[in-house]
């Protein structure tokens, strides 16, 4: 679903359930201090020599009067207040004041009270800064020295009020930006707190725990894997730890880009929440890959190369073009991103990650020293591992079945793989070609299908080739979601809890299946076949297992078929994955392996 469709849905919901407080922006100029810079709409903490010079007469505040949230989103994306600091300051203040948040959220008066206690003495020191700021983005943007000091004071006051904040790398950047357009420290403090404790459904602005932040990095990795496959392949082939690269995605946006880009991003961020940041970072990643490809560069330092690209972004695209590209990406809805975030948090908790720790200590990539396969090398498995959802890549590969050790027995294959979800199938043919599949469901599901010959699985399944070339083929509706819609449920059906998985899988790290009520009948690759109303029955043939053999993909052909002797196979184009044949169409199996995910 694209943003236009989601905005239309939100507009329908707004008309059905109008907000109690209409968003109004006054025509009158806000009261600012007497400082000369105030006429610009910027606070006294801004260095006028650093702040971009704008056409202050571009638009008046009346253009914002009585606008709905949908209309304001459109204005922000178009940059309608991007040429007036004064208009931006008004827009920020009123948008933030109408963001739903906790009933007891500290306001400007609270700040004045706590600041007088903490900094009552002129010589009072507030170093060191709160522990939760370790590793945070600490940009100064266009602030004066006094502005940087004021930002630190605001952060110290927030820390004193909220001991539950354990890790919050984005907070200093948000506070610093808001200070540019606030009347004083107290107003900046109040607005920052409102963003921190927004309680709108499935909407967040600032993560304030290590667990939530790490889950957001994993979520970005999942989205990059799906929506920027060429860039993902470049990163996976150029660095040992792809997770370390994706963990810097917020740094790209709020520390590496020039201020005039940062502030345009912030305009839409205030109206749309963290979801929009994923879009913009994906657009940057796509453009980076295109830049590298066009110049034929060989990347040896991926993080350094990405940072240099962000620094020099004006050479590649204007801010308007960046936002246009970002909103042209077809993403899941806000709710589905939220569900993916919850699934990644669940996986991290099961991994024992709840406190701040080094990312490498729990993101286990394929280890060259202890990984052994008769079919693929460690560096090849590392790329395959980079394609799978990040919540599973937290866990080490575990060999479940191998024809070289367990023999060419289909029943033995089933018995070894049952109880594991997901699994990876690897096949090496007698011609030396290597292909395989990522299979999202437990093979024991085959026993629940009618006559044992039905298909099961979810849209997260995919097939791939390793030799002679590496290529991945995902479910066709990930690339073309407009061709299908989710199947409406009967109103009598009881919705399962969003925190418990469907079925009785023994896997502890499987994805929580979202209910159809929660996704408003939108397409989701997390759902099983039965949830979809597809243009053809063959479009969701993910996996099947019978006494005669195993089948992956269907419709016009089978992406993979291996017979009961695990010896003869066939590969064709199929509708499920829209794939090319994965190797020679009729092949003989030299080796077959099945890999699971080791939880401990």
C-alpha positions in Angstrom: 0.0 0.0 0.0 1.4 3.4 -0.9 1.1 6.6 1.2 -1.8 8.0 -0.9 -4.0 5.0 -0.2 -3.1 5.1 3.5 -3.9 8.9 3.6 -7.2 8.2 2.0 -8.0 5.6 4.6 -7.0 8.0 7.4 -9.2 10.7 5.9 -12.2 8.3 5.9 -11.4 7.5 9.6 -11.2 11.2 10.4 -14.6 11.8 8.9 -16.1 8.9 10.7 -14.4 9.8 14.0 -13.6 13.5 13.9 -10.9 14.6 16.4 -12.2 16.3 19.5 -9.8 19.2 18.9 -9.6 20.6 15.4 -6.1 21.6 14.3 -6.1 25.3 14.0 -3.2 27.6 13.3 -3.6 31.2 14.2 -3.2 34.0 11.7 -1.7 36.2 14.3 2.1 36.2 14.8 3.3 34.4 17.9 4.9 36.5 20.6 8.6 36.3 20.4 11.3 38.0 22.3 12.9 41.3 21.4 16.1 39.8 20.0 16.9 40.8 16.5 16.8 37.3 15.2 13.3 36.8 16.4 11.9 38.5 13.4 13.1 35.5 11.4 11.0 33.1 13.4 14.1 31.6 14.9 15.0 31.6 18.5 17.7 33.7 20.1 19.8 30.5 20.2 20.3 30.4 16.5 23.5 31.7 14.7 22.1 33.9 12.0 25.2 33.3 9.9 24.6 29.6 9.8 20.9 29.4 9.3 19.8 29.2 5.7 18.5 32.5 4.3 14.9 32.1 3.2 12.3 34.1 1.4 10.4 35.2 4.4 7.4 36.6 2.4 6.7 33.3 0.7 3.4 32.4 2.5 1.4 33.7 5.4 0.0 31.7 8.3 -3.5 31.9 6.9 -2.6 29.1 4.4 -2.6 26.7 7.4 -6.0 27.8 8.9 -8.3 24.9 9.6 -6.4 22.4 7.6 -6.9 18.7 8.2 -4.0 16.4 9.0 -4.1 15.0 5.5 -3.9 18.6 4.0 -1.1 19.5 6.4 0.9 16.4 5.3 0.5 17.5 1.7 1.7 21.0 2.5 4.7 19.7 4.5 5.7 17.3 1.7 5.5 20.1 -0.8 7.6 22.3 1.4 5.0 25.1 1.8 6.6 26.4 4.9 10.1 25.6 3.9 10.8 29.2 2.8 9.7 30.9 6.0 11.3 30.4 9.4 8.4 32.3 11.0 5.7 30.1 9.4 7.7 26.9 10.2 7.9 28.0 13.9 4.1 28.5 14.0 3.5 25.2 12.3 5.8 23.3 14.6 4.2 24.7 17.7 0.6 24.0 16.7 1.2 20.6 15.2 3.0 19.4 18.3 0.4 20.8 20.7 -2.2 18.6 18.9 -0.2 15.4 19.1 -1.9 12.9 21.4 0.3 12.2 24.4 0.1 11.1 28.1 -2.3 13.1 30.2 0.5 14.0 32.6 3.2 15.3 30.2 5.6 18.0 31.6 5.0 21.5 30.2 7.0 24.7 30.2 6.1 25.5 33.8 7.6 22.2 34.9 10.8 22.9 33.1 11.2 26.3 34.8 10.7 24.7 38.2 13.1 21.8 37.7 15.7 23.9 35.9 15.8 26.4 38.8 16.5 23.5 41.2 19.1 21.9 38.9 20.8 25.0 37.6 20.0 27.6 40.3 23.6 28.5 40.8 25.2 30.4 37.9 28.3 28.2 38.3 26.4 25.0 38.5 27.9 22.3 36.3 25.6 19.7 34.5 28.4 17.4 33.3 28.4 14.5 32.7 25.4 14.2 30.5 22.8 11.5 31.2 24.0 7.9 30.6 21.3 7.2 28.1 22.9 9.6 25.7 26.0 7.4 25.2 26.4 6.8 21.5 23.8 9.4 20.6 23.7 11.8 17.7 24.8 15.1 19.1 24.5 17.6 16.2 24.8 21.4 16.8 23.2 22.4 13.5 22.8 26.2 13.5 22.8 26.8 17.2 25.1 29.3 19.0 27.3 28.2 21.8 24.5 29.2 24.2 22.1 27.1 22.2 24.2 24.0 22.6 24.3 24.6 26.3 20.6 25.1 26.4 20.1 21.8 24.6 22.2 20.0 27.2 20.2 21.6 30.0 16.9 20.4 28.4 18.3 16.9 28.1 19.4 16.9 31.7 15.9 18.0 32.9 14.3 15.2 30.8 16.6 12.7 32.3 15.8 13.8 35.9 12.1 13.4 35.2 12.2 10.2 33.2 14.5 7.6 34.8 12.8 5.0 32.6 14.7 6.3 29.5 17.6 4.0 29.1 18.8 4.6 25.5 17.7 7.5 23.3 20.1 8.3 20.5 17.7 10.5 18.5 16.6 12.7 21.5 19.5 15.3 21.3 18.9 15.9 17.6 15.2 16.4 18.0 15.7 18.8 21.0 18.3 20.8 19.0 16.0 21.2 16.0 13.1 22.2 18.1 15.2 24.8 19.9 15.8 26.6 16.6 12.0 27.3 16.4 11.1 27.7 20.1 10.6 30.9 22.0 12.7 29.6 24.8 14.2 26.5 26.5 10.9 25.9 28.3 8.8 25.7 25.2 11.4 23.4 23.5 11.4 21.1 26.6 7.6 20.9 26.5 7.5 20.1 22.8 10.2 17.5 23.1 8.4 15.8 25.9 5.2 15.6 23.9 7.1 13.8 21.1 8.7 11.5 23.6 5.4 10.4 25.0 3.1 10.4 22.0 0.4 7.7 22.5 -1.3 7.8 19.1 -2.0 4.2 17.9 0.9 2.6 16.1 2.7 6.0 15.9 6.0 6.8 17.6 8.6 9.6 17.3 11.5 8.8 19.6 12.6 5.4 20.8 13.8 5.5 24.4 15.1 2.1 25.2 17.9 0.0 23.7 15.5 -2.8 22.9 13.2 -0.5 20.9 16.0 1.3 19.1 17.6 -2.0 18.1 14.3 -3.3 16.9 13.9 -0.2 14.7 17.3 -0.8 13.2 16.3 -4.4 12.4 13.0 -3.1 10.9 14.9 -0.8 8.7 17.1 -3.7 7.6 14.0 -5.7 6.8 12.6 -2.9 4.7 16.0 -2.3 2.9 16.1 -6.0 2.1 12.7 -5.8 0.5 12.7 -2.4 -1.1 16.3 -1.8 -2.0 17.6 -5.3 -3.1 20.4 -3.9 -5.2 21.7 -1.7 -2.4 21.3 -4.6 0.1 23.3 -6.9 -2.2 26.0 -4.3 -2.5 26.3 -3.9 1.3 26.1 -7.6 2.0 29.0 -8.2 -0.5 31.1 -5.3 0.8 31.0 -5.7 4.6 31.2 -8.5 7.1 28.4 -7.0 9.3 25.5 -5.7 7.4 23.8 -5.0 10.7 26.4 -2.5 11.7 25.7 -0.5 8.5 21.9 -0.5 9.0 22.3 0.5 12.6 23.5 4.0 11.4 20.3 4.8 9.4 19.2 7.5 11.8 22.7 9.0 11.7 22.4 9.4 8.0 19.3 11.5 8.4 20.1 13.6 11.4 23.8 13.9 11.5 25.3 13.4 8.0 22.9 15.4 5.9 23.1 19.2 5.5 20.8 21.2 7.8 18.5 22.4 5.0 17.8 18.7 4.2 17.4 17.7 7.9 14.8 20.4 8.5 12.7 19.4 5.4 12.8 15.8 6.8 11.7 17.1 10.2 8.7 19.0 8.6 7.1 15.7 7.5 8.4 13.7 10.5 6.3 15.9 12.9 3.2 15.1 10.9 3.8 11.5 10.1 6.0 10.1 12.9 9.0 7.7 12.6 7.4 5.8 9.6 8.4 8.6 7.3 12.1 8.3 8.4 12.2 4.8 7.0 11.0 6.0 3.7 13.6 8.8 3.4 16.5 6.5 4.5 15.4 4.0 1.9 15.4 6.7 -0.8 18.9 7.7 0.2 20.0 4.1 0.1 18.6 3.6 -3.4 20.3 6.7 -4.6 23.6 5.7 -3.0 23.5 2.4 -4.9 22.7 4.1 -8.2 25.6 6.5 -7.6 28.1 3.7 -6.9 26.9 1.7 -9.9 27.1 4.7 -12.3 30.6 5.4 -11.3 31.7 1.8 -11.2 33.2 2.2 -7.8 34.5 -0.6 -5.7 33.5 0.0 -2.1 36.0 -1.0 0.6 34.7 1.1 3.5 30.9 0.9 3.4 30.1 3.1 6.4 32.6 5.7 5.3 31.3 5.6 1.7 27.7 6.1 2.8 28.7 8.9 5.1 30.6 10.7 2.3 27.5 10.3 0.1 25.2 11.9 2.7 27.7 14.8 3.2 27.6 15.5 -0.5 23.9 14.8 -1.1 23.3 18.2 -2.9 25.5 16.8 -5.8 23.0 13.9 -6.2 19.5 15.3 -5.5 17.7 18.3 -4.0 15.7 18.0 -0.9 12.4 18.2 -2.8 13.5 15.3 -5.0 14.6 13.3 -2.0 11.1 13.6 -0.5 9.5 12.8 -3.9 11.6 9.6 -4.2 10.8 8.7 -0.6 7.0 8.9 -1.0 7.2 7.0 -4.3 8.3 3.9 -2.4 5.5 1.4 -1.8 5.8 0.4 1.8 3.6 -1.4 4.3 1.2 0.7 6.3 2.1 2.2 9.6 0.4 -0.6 11.4 2.3 -3.3 9.6 5.6 -1.5 10.3 4.6 -1.5 13.9 3.8 -5.2 13.8 7.2 -5.9 12.3 8.8 -3.8 15.0 7.0 -5.8 17.6 8.2 -9.1 16.0 11.8 -7.9 16.1 11.5 -6.8 19.7 10.2 -10.3 20.6 13.1 -11.9 18.8 15.6 -9.6 20.7 14.0 -10.5 24.1 14.2 -14.2 23.3 17.9 -13.6 22.4 18.3 -12.0 25.9 18.8 -8.5 24.5 17.1 -6.0 26.8 20.0 -3.8 28.0 22.6 -1.8 26.2 25.3 -4.0 24.7 27.5 -4.2 21.7 25.6 -5.0 18.5 28.1 -7.6 17.4 27.6 -9.6 20.6 24.1 -10.6 19.7 23.8 -10.2 15.9 25.4 -13.5 14.9 26.4 -13.5 11.3 27.6 -16.7 9.7 31.0 -17.4 11.4 33.7 -18.4 8.9 35.5 -20.5 11.5 32.7 -22.7 12.7 30.3 -22.8 9.6 30.6 -26.0 7.6 28.5 -26.9 4.6 29.1 -29.3 1.7 27.2 -27.0 -0.6 28.1 -23.4 0.0 31.0 -21.5 1.4 30.7 -19.3 4.5 30.7 -16.0 2.5 27.9 -17.3 0.3 25.8 -18.4 3.3 26.4 -14.9 4.7 24.7 -13.3 1.7 21.8 -15.8 1.9 21.6 -15.0 5.6 21.4 -11.3 4.8 18.2 -12.0 2.7 16.2 -13.5 5.6 14.1 -11.4 8.0 16.3 -9.9 10.6 14.5 -11.4 13.6 15.7 -14.8 12.3 19.2 -13.7 11.4 19.8 -13.1 15.1 20.3 -16.8 15.4 23.1 -19.1 14.2 22.6 -21.5 11.3 21.9 -25.1 12.5 22.3 -28.0 10.1 19.1 -30.1 10.4 19.5 -32.5 7.5 22.2 -33.5 5.0 22.0 -36.2 2.3 25.7 -36.8 2.9 25.0 -37.7 6.5 21.3 -38.7 6.7 20.9 -40.4 3.3 18.5 -39.7 0.4 15.3 -40.2 2.4 12.3 -37.9 2.2 10.8 -39.2 5.4 14.1 -38.7 7.2 14.1 -35.1 5.8 10.6 -34.5 7.2 11.4 -35.9 10.6 14.7 -33.9 10.9 13.0 -30.6 9.9 9.7 -30.9 11.8 9.6 -28.6 14.8 11.8 -25.9 13.1 10.4 -22.7 11.7 11.7 -21.3 9.4 14.2 -23.4 7.4 16.5 -22.9 4.5 16.8 -25.5 1.7 20.1 -25.8 -0.2 20.5 -28.0 -3.3 23.6 -28.7 -5.3 23.1 -30.4 -8.7 25.4 -32.9 -10.4 26.2 -30.0 -12.8 27.6 -27.9 -9.9 24.7 -25.5 -9.8 23.4 -24.3 -6.4 20.0 -23.1 -5.6 17.5 -23.1 -2.7 14.6 -21.6 -0.8 13.8 -19.8 2.4 10.7 -21.5 3.9 8.7 -19.7 6.5 6.6 -22.5 7.9 7.2 -25.7 9.8 7.1 -28.8 7.5 4.7 -30.4 10.0 2.0 -28.1 8.5 1.8 -30.5 5.6 -0.2 -32.9 7.8 -2.9 -30.3 8.3 -3.7 -29.9 4.6 -6.5 -31.8 2.9 -5.2 -35.2 1.7 -1.7 -34.0 2.6 -1.3 -32.4 -0.8 -2.1 -28.8 -0.1 0.1 -25.7 0.0 1.0 -23.8 3.2 3.5 -21.1 4.2 3.5 -17.3 4.0 4.6 -14.5 1.7 8.0 -14.3 3.4 9.1 -17.5 1.5 11.5 -16.9 -1.4 13.7 -18.9 -3.7 17.2 -18.1 -4.8 20.3 -19.2 -6.8 23.9 -19.2 -5.6 25.8 -20.7 -8.5 26.5 -19.7 -11.2 25.0 -16.3 -10.0 23.4 -15.1 -6.8 19.8 -14.0 -7.2 16.7 -13.9 -5.1 13.0 -14.2 -6.2 10.4 -13.1 -3.6 6.7 -13.6 -3.6 5.3 -11.7 -6.6 2.9 -9.6 -4.6 5.7 -8.0 -2.6 6.7 -6.3 -5.8 3.1 -5.9 -7.1 0.8 -5.5 -4.1 -1.9 -3.8 -6.1 -2.8 -7.1 -7.7 -4.2 -8.7 -4.5 -6.0 -7.8 -1.4 -6.5 -9.5 1.9 -9.5 -11.7 2.5 -12.2 -10.1 4.8 -13.0 -12.1 7.8 -16.5 -13.0 9.0 -17.5 -10.6 11.7 -18.4 -13.6 13.9 -14.7 -14.8 13.9 -12.9 -13.9 17.1 -9.6 -12.1 16.5 -6.6 -13.8 18.0 -4.4 -11.7 20.3 -1.8 -9.8 18.3 0.9 -11.1 20.6 0.3 -14.8 20.1 1.1 -16.7 16.9 -1.4 -18.6 14.9 -1.2 -22.4 15.0 1.0 -24.5 17.3 4.5 -24.1 16.0 7.3 -25.2 18.3 9.5 -22.4 17.1 10.1 -19.7 19.7 11.1 -17.0 17.3 8.4 -17.1 14.7 6.6 -13.9 13.7 3.4 -13.0 15.5 0.7 -13.2 12.8 -1.3 -9.9 12.7 -5.1 -10.1 12.7 -7.0 -8.9 9.7 -8.8 -6.3 11.8 -5.4 -4.9 12.7 -4.3 -4.5 9.1 -7.6 -3.2 7.7 -7.6 -5.9 4.9 -4.2 -4.8 3.6 -1.8 -7.3 2.0 0.9 -8.6 4.3 3.6 -11.1 3.5 3.4 -12.2 7.2 0.0 -13.8 6.7 -0.7 -17.4 5.6 -2.3 -18.4 2.3 -5.8 -18.6 3.8 -5.9 -14.9 4.5 -5.7 -13.8 0.9 -8.1 -13.3 -1.9 -5.7 -13.5 -4.9 -6.3 -13.2 -8.6 -5.4 -16.9 -9.0 -5.1 -19.8 -6.7 -1.7 -20.5 -7.9 -0.3 -17.2 -6.8 0.2 -18.4 -3.2 1.7 -21.8 -3.7 4.5 -21.4 -1.3 5.4 -24.9 -0.1 4.0 -28.4 -0.1 5.1 -31.8 1.1 3.7 -35.2 0.2 5.0 -38.8 0.0 5.9 -38.1 -3.7 8.2 -35.2 -3.0 8.5 -31.5 -2.0 7.2 -28.6 -4.1 8.2 -24.9 -3.7 6.2 -22.4 -5.7 3.5 -23.1 -8.3 1.3 -21.8 -11.1 2.4 -22.4 -14.6 5.3 -24.5 -13.3 7.2 -25.2 -10.0 10.1 -23.1 -8.8 11.5 -26.3 -7.2 10.4 -29.9 -7.1 12.4 -32.7 -5.6 11.1 -36.3 -5.8 10.7 -38.8 -2.9 14.2 -40.2 -3.5 15.7 -36.7 -3.1 17.6 -37.4 -6.3 15.6 -36.1 -9.3 14.4 -32.5 -9.5 12.8 -29.9 -11.7 12.8 -26.1 -11.8 10.6 -23.8 -13.9 9.1 -20.3 -13.9 6.1 -20.1 -11.5 3.5 -17.5 -10.7 4.2 -17.5 -7.0 7.7 -16.1 -7.3 7.8 -14.9 -11.0 11.2 -16.6 -11.1 13.5 -17.8 -13.9 14.5 -21.5 -13.7 16.9 -21.7 -10.7 19.2 -24.1 -12.6 19.0 -26.6 -15.4 15.3 -27.4 -15.7 15.6 -31.1 -15.1 18.4 -31.9 -12.7 19.9 -34.5 -10.5 20.6 -33.8 -6.9 24.2 -34.2 -5.8 23.7 -32.9 -2.3 20.8 -31.5 -0.3 20.9 -29.7 3.0 18.2 -28.2 5.3 19.2 -25.5 7.8 17.4 -24.2 10.8 18.0 -21.5 13.4 19.8 -22.2 16.6 18.1 -20.4 19.5 20.7 -20.9 22.1 
